[in-house]
Amino acid sequence: MRYRFRVSSLEWHEVLQFVSQLEGSELSGQKRLQKEEHEGSPGPRFRQWQALRQTDLQQALQQLMGPETRFRGKQYVALQVIMSNKSPIILVMRTGGGKSLMFILPASIREAGTTVVITPLIALKQDMQRRCRELGLECIVWSARKKIHDTCILLVTPESAVSQGFMNHLRKLQAMDRLDRIVIDECHILLNTRLDFRRKLQKLHKMVEFTVQLVLLTATLPPSKEAELLSMISIEAPLMFQDITSRHNITYTVQQHDAKDIKQQVKVIISDRLQQYAEDNSRIIVYGGQVENCKQLAEKLGCKAYYADSEDKTSALQNWLDGKKQVIVATNALGLGIDVPNIRLVLHAEPSFDLLNYSQESGHAGRDGKPSKAIVLISRGRTPNN
């Protein structure tokens, strides 16, 4: 409703020739395009969206990813809509299904402006920068302390996205016709109110005021939660793309052990898997639940623990991403968005926070489509929901 009211307000200001504070800074891409067409002198914004609409998507994909690359699932139809500047858009696609292509490919087009990606965790930013660097795309992380120059992709946390400094930066981009779209990655976290640091996401309805293309991405959005999500982000009647989210290449196993034996069982399983994975350097994630338990497991396994307040979490993650270490122990701070194709085992030494989290965490396994395992260890007499 806010989105439509914003556009309607801008239209009435123009019809009645009122002076608007929004003029020149928050006028929508669609309105600018219409104005340029009406005046008969297409500007850069019009030429940009015209070029995007005329892009051969398959050719653009192969230039970006390689000649053998093909679209998967709903990628092609969703990108057609994105390149046509439709909004708002929600895409639900399984973990490892290629959601990030929804903003990487449009941002790679020569005529493209800036795509803002709101990503909830530091780990996601690091991983996205690495992937963009490998593809030859400039990707910058927002910092209020540094001058941000023109870039293809601008990454920002929810906390920073709703800050006055970042909002002013978006207004500048829009005034210069450089703001293409705003992407909210892992948008299902809006539904999780139990984690304090993620509640900032619920203020992201402020993004709607810019009336540029809005794209929401997730792997886990139950149909029963769709209305709640739309209400939180203040949008209605989105274009929905729902892909198959099941992962048939992952074998799921639950094992019960005495509580005192859990850590030793973790070591036995990991030692066995490392022998199996020695030749191809496949990766393993061990989710240990609470921070103290993660530290103990990491010490037992001879690897690093990744958790929100860890001073060396950046280097721990990078060493694991680079393959210097095959195993990493983590809290759910490493639960989202890590795109490593050859993770063969996701082991939960404690049951996950809830099923939405477990879907994300276990979904890291086997993103290359090869057989992989997700194992949950539970103390005898305990069930996952108590």
Helices and strands as residue ranges (DSSP letters): H 2-15, H 29-39, H 44-53, H 57-65, H 75-83, E 89-92, H 101-108, E 114-118, H 122-135, E 139-141, E 153-156, H 158-161, H 164-175, E 179-184, G 187-191, G 196-210, E 213-218, G 223-225, H 226-233, E 239-242, E 250-257, G 259-261, H 262-276, E 283-287, H 291-301, E 305-306, H 313-321, E 327-330, G 332-334, E 343-348, H 355-362, E 372-379
